Amino acid sequence: MERNLNWGLLSTAKINRALIKPLNASKRTRLLAVASRSQSTADAYASEWKIPRAHGSYEALINDPGIDVIYNSLPNHLHAEWTIKALRAGKHVLCEKPFALTVDEVDAVAAAVKETGKVAAEAFMYRHHAQTLKVKEIIDSGQLGSLQLIKGAFSFKLEREGDIRWMLELGGGSIWDVGCYPISYARMLVGAEPVEVFGWQVTGPGGGDETFTGQIRFANGVHMQFDSSFKFPFRSYMEIVGTEGTLIVPNPFKPGKNNSLQLNQGNDATILKVKGGELYMGEVDDMCDAILKDNPPRVSLEDSRANVAVIVALLKSAQTGRNMAI
Ligand SMILES: NC(=O)c1ccc[n+]([C@@H]2O[C@H](COP(=O)([O-])OP(=O)(O)OC[C@H]3O[C@@H](n4cnc5c(N)ncnc54)[C@H](OP(=O)(O)O)[C@@H]3O)[C@@H](O)[C@H]2O)c1
């Protein structure tokens, strides 16, 4: 019999809803506790979602001896700080994207992982889905020939005033929130890391970017162009271009149970159907395998570090008007 891992939600963030279902459904996990900055918020949340324990501070959750795994769904500027605190309190951590806001923060998390022997991984849920694995298989099989260019976009209209995504001091901005997905997707496919970037941004009311467009050159010569925005209508796609064909992924970041890819080769366009499971179950299973079976997490710390490095360089490029080497 495998051991049950007790999970705790660090905050009452909206995104928790996506994790609650898989945590309740998995045979290897039990959702035991939630924490909020206020006891009354934690109590109300625990009662709404039938969570046995409610803590009125984040410290109380990470020091709860019954908890094995913390799900860090705090605003971006608190990701590294609380991931490190939780690791040092003896917990494993699944941390929301972006994993951190600087490369130094990722390195500090990596040092805490080394020191404690606990697992920390970034919650890039799309990485575990069958569609993503299929896209990677198609690219690696050489069906597109040699990879040349990747385009991607993730945008939506952010209409909630006061949302954490607007506020620069909380790690806000569209590139951190949604631009991180096409960048991560491209890096996963290319098999080499970016060496040079150029970016433009439009700054929003909270100081973070409300629209970002960027270009990335990879070490093996592949080029990438992407955009992210809180002002554009909802858009989400990846287009992958090789010397012998093009693959279009119309729903790359939040794939569902039934998905379609379009493979264009010469004059032929083939629709490939891909079945998938519950999107957020993948990251829960991956954490369980990492903790209980000692498997390396699918999203490694090096991978998270490289994604953060690209975003930091793109932001610097947008601020200075110059291309940036990585
Ligand atoms: N993977 C995905 O599909 C996905 C989707 C959406 C969001 N995310 C990520 O999940 C994280 C949370 O996003 P969200 O939209 O769910 O956030 P949210 O609803 O605004 O919740 C953030 C929570 O953080 C706590 N908090 C601590 N300090 C805060 C501060 N200074 N201001 C505001 N809240 C503060 C609050 O909890 P208490 O009041 O309970 O302390 C709040 O409920 C972000 O990192 C985001 O990038 C991931």
The ligand as an ORCA input file, in Angstrom:
! r2SCAN-3c Opt
* xyz 0 1
  N      -1.477     27.035    -13.318
  C      -2.568     27.709    -13.567
  O      -3.457     27.271    -14.312
  C      -2.776     29.013    -12.869
  C      -3.982     29.715    -13.054
  C      -4.187     30.882    -12.314
  C      -3.202     31.341    -11.464
  N      -2.017     30.671    -11.345
  C      -0.975     31.160    -10.428
  O      -1.478     30.998     -9.112
  C      -1.066     32.068     -8.268
  C      -2.295     32.704     -7.636
  O      -3.132     33.232     -8.640
  P      -4.709     33.522     -8.323
  O      -5.277     34.248     -9.460
  O      -5.350     32.270     -7.891
  O      -4.517     34.553     -7.109
  P      -5.574     35.188     -6.103
  O      -6.913     34.566     -6.281
  O      -5.431     36.659     -6.181
  O      -5.020     34.657     -4.716
  C      -3.774     34.945     -4.190
  C      -3.841     34.652     -2.703
  O      -2.605     34.996     -2.121
  C      -2.799     35.473     -0.808
  N      -2.023     36.723     -0.653
  C      -0.928     36.884      0.129
  N      -0.449     38.108      0.043
  C      -1.230     38.772     -0.824
  C      -1.235     40.101     -1.323
  N      -0.306     40.998     -0.961
  N      -2.208     40.445     -2.193
  C      -3.132     39.562     -2.605
  N      -3.171     38.272     -2.163
  C      -2.249     37.892     -1.276
  C      -4.298     35.653     -0.609
  O      -4.728     34.557      0.222
  P      -5.212     34.735      1.746
  O      -6.026     35.997      1.749
  O      -5.987     33.524      1.955
  O      -3.982     34.833      2.581
  C      -4.910     35.460     -1.981
  O      -6.132     34.760     -1.957
  C      -0.265     33.006     -9.171
  O       1.105     32.738     -8.996
  C      -0.677     32.634    -10.588
  O       0.371     32.831    -11.523
  C      -1.810     29.510    -12.018
*
